[in-house]
């Protein structure tokens, strides 16, 4: 009871062995919140920027605005990387210019604001400054200290700083209410909110891509191979290897504008891209191409299956590369969605999940024990069978990226 009273912001007033006539005192009214004390010094990027770095957004392609930058350590890190960035903070950088940017970071800001109205206003302001992507992060309930005292809808710490701790799903719903956009969990208490919908679909697609070996095969002499073929390969080895790498990476026949750096040379040497591709099949065989095609098809089905949680996107709103993938690998968008839906529903069957675990273990992906439980490193997730990737993806919808899960 003493612990519960302290966590609620009360204390006992004892008079000898008895309790005084005013047994409970709430000190809420006497406390003054000091927001800037929540700012900490960092020697590495904050979690929000670590997520941006992991997904390839910390490049010269995007400029960054840190809304509530604290002491500015993240900004110094961005400057070291040569990324155009700026920030504003009411205490440490009040003269900083509040400006629009491709990427806006609202990192661990809303949880130190005492009123819900100001939190809503802050999120909406940050979203209005965003061109491509808004990153929002906040403290979760699991980080709460039971010694903290209740204050409004949060707690006061011993340093008179306010903290509003969220449940992950509560934070997701709150962001949605403020922006009217479905946030995407990328870590515990960390969400991406895309203002650019094309960038959102590109992100969701790349998130499900498995790694396919793109290293070209070496020329292996075969009894049926003619000297002419060998000479032709050696003569055009550089462009053929590049064409082969792109073919494997795409998992389908490349379009001319997808290999625009080498397509003029390919056409000049072989007459057309198709003839060059046929030559590569004769030279290297179809095994790697079929493997890459199946892998990319699985990537697409996993992407569409998990994207069903965010509603059914229109085909015309998909990135051009994704539209081409669908056309060449799955015939059309309707077929892709039908197969993706079947894949999503299939993971509700324990036998399907178990069989996929066995297949993964047979391929050397993880270790399957007698329970049976499949154990593997998180870096191998995208190499798993499609059913297991969807199974894990369903969990990620609730808890964020599996790499950041305890």
Protein Blocks (a to p, Z undefined) as FASTA:
>chain_A
ZZmmmmnopacddehjbccfblbccfklmpccdfklmpccdfbdcfklmmmmmnopacfk
bccddehjanolmmmmmmmnopacddddfklmmmbccdddfbdcdehklmmpfbfklmmm
mmmmmmmmpmkbccdddddfklpcfkbccehjbccdfkopacddddfklmmmmmmmmnop
acddfbehiacddfblmlmmmmmmmmmpccddfbdcdddddfklcfklmmmmmmmmmmmm
mmmmmmmmnopacdfklmmmmmmmmmmmnopaklmmmmmmmmnojmlmmmmmmmmmmmmm
mmmmmmmmnopadfklpcfklmmmmmmmnopamlmmmmmmmmmmmmmpmklmmmmmmmmm
mnopajadfkbccdddfklmmmpcfklmmmmmmmmmmnopfklpZZ
